[in-house]
Structures are given as structure tokens and as C-alpha cells.
């Protein structure tokens, strides 16, 4: 049975959901400086959720990129 749920911490505001067709993952933007154009150019924070269960929190600024693995992939 496949589930397609996206879970967020209560109180978290989702600004934008962006599907990444190459990896099949979703980017759930919780803060961003823009919502126009390509999300590859946005600065802010998002959770990247992969079909294998992996979840990564990414914070991106104009000069820095930082990611934390929230949950590893299911084996």
C-alpha cells in the first residue's frame, strides 16, 4: 500500500510545494524570499521528501547551502 502524505510540524506554514520530477521528490518550502521563477534560485528553508522515505532539511542563502538529514531512507 502506497501513501502520499506530507507531514509538517504543527504550526508550520507551507509557502510552496514543488515537485522534482527527476528524483520524484517534493520540496516543501517553509520560508522563502520569492515564489516566482524557478525554485533553484530561491533562498530560504525547505524540507525535501524522497519516495524512499529520506527527508532532508535544507537552508539556502545567496552564499551558503546547509542540509540536515532528518530521516534516512528506508532499507
JOHU-V50012 format. One record per run of one state. SS is the DSSP state (~ for helix, > for strand, _ for the rest). FROM is the first residue (numbers start at 1). LEN is the number of residues. Records with the same first field share a line. If there is no record, write none. Layout:
SS: FROM-LEN / FROM-LEN
This chain:
_: 1-15 / 21-4 / 33-6 / 42-2 / 50-5 / 61-4 / 72-4
>: 16-5 / 25-8 / 44-6 / 55-6 / 65-7
~: 39-3
